[in-house]
Amino acid sequence: MIDFTSKLGRKAKHRLKQEYFIWLTTVDSQGAPQPRPVWFILDDDTLLLYSQPGAFKLKHIINNPGVALHFNTPDAKGEEDVVIFKGEAHIDPKTPPATKVSAYLRKYREGIKGLGATPEKFAAEYSTAVRIKLISLRGW
C-alpha cells in the first residue's frame, strides 16, 4: 500500500489528480519494455484507463500484469518531481464505458473532441477498461 501522507506520497497524489496523461510501461513477449502515454483517472484506489480492444498493451497485460508508470518531469533537466509507480494491471469488464464515468468525461471531453470524436464514438472505440492497482512508489 502506498503512503500518500509522506512528502513524496503527497506529491504523487497531487500529480495523479492534476496530470493529463501518465506513461504506462508494459512488457512485450520478448521481455522488452513498451512505454506509451495514456489518459487515466484516479478512481478510488486504482487508476482507470480505456483502451482499444486490439491494442498490444492489453496482450502485454494479460501475459504479464506487472506495469510501471511515471510522469514527465516539469523541469528541463528531468531532476525534479520524479514520480514512478509500480502497479498490477488487469482488464476490467465490469467497469462502465467511458461515457458513464463522469470524472473521465470531465477530464477528457476536450481531448476526445480534439480527436474528432464524440464521447459515444470514443467509448465505442476505446471500449476496454483497464484498472491498475498501485503497488509501490519511488521518486524524489
N, C-alpha and C positions, 0 to 999 in steps of 0.2 A: 504494500500500500504506500502510496506517495504522500509524504508530509507536505501539504500545501500551506502549512503555517510557518515553515522555515523561510529565511530570506530568499533562497533560490526557489522554493516552492511557491511563494507569493508572486515572484517574478514570472514563473512558469504559468501559474493560473491566470495572471493578467494577460499574458501573451495568448493563451488558449482562448480567452474571451475576446481579444482585440484583433488578432491576425486574420487576414483574409484567406490565406492558404497555409498549408503545412507540407513539408516534404515527407512523403511516405516512402520508405525503402523496404522492398520485399526482396526475396532471394529466388532466383530462377532455378531451373532444373540442373544447371551446370554449377550451381553454388555461387553465382555472381550476383552482387547487389544490384538492384534495379530501382534507383530513386526516381520519383515523379512528384510534382506538386499536385495537391488535391484540395478541393473545397471540403470543409468539415465544420461541424459544430460540436461543442461540448454538451453532451446530453446526459445529465446526471453524472455518473462516474465513468462514462465511456465517451470516446469520440465516435461520431456518426458521420459517415460519408456515403455517397452514392456513386455507383459505377455502371458503365455499360456492361451488359451480361457477358460479352465475349472478351473482355479486357484481360490481358495477360496477368495483371495484378491479382485477379481472382484465382487464376490457376496457381499462381505462386502461393497465395494464402491457403488454399486447400491443401497443397503439398507441404507447406511449412508456415504455420500461423505466426511465427516469430517475426516481428517487424521492428524497425527503428523509425523514429520521426524527429524532425527538427525544423526550426525556423531559420530564415535568413537572418543574419545579424544586421543591426541598424547602422553599424559603422563601416567605413571603407576598408579597414584592416581586418575585420571579422574577429576582433578581440573582445568585444563587449556583448553582454546579454546572450551568451551561448546557452541554448536550452535544447537538450537531447533526451528523448524518451525511448524506452524500450517498451514494447507492447505485445499483446496477443490479439490477433485479428480473427474474426470469423464472419462468414456471411450470415445475415440475419433475415430470414424470410418472413418473420413476424412483424418487422418494422413497417409502418405505413409508408406509402410513396412520398416523395419529397413534397408534393402538393398538399399533403396532410400534416406536414411538420412545420408549424408556423415559424419557429425560430430559424429553420433552414431557409424558408422563403424570405423572411425579413432580411437575412444576411446576404442572400444571393439573387434576389429578384432582379437587380440591375445587371448583374453578371449574366444571368440567363437571357435577359433582353439583349445584352451585348453579343450573345451567341446567335442572335436572330431567332430565338425560340420563345415560346410561351412556357409558363410553368408546367402546363399539361404535356406539352411536347417534350420538355426536358425530362419530366418524370417518366414518360414512356421510354425514352432513350436510355436514361440512367436509372434503370429500374431495379438494380441490385443494391440492397443496403448492406453496408459493412460496418460492424462495430469493432472498436479497438479498446481493449482493456489496457490501461496504462499501468505498467508493472514497476518501472523504475525511472528515475530522473537523475541526470547529471548535467553539469554545466558550470558557468561562472558569470 
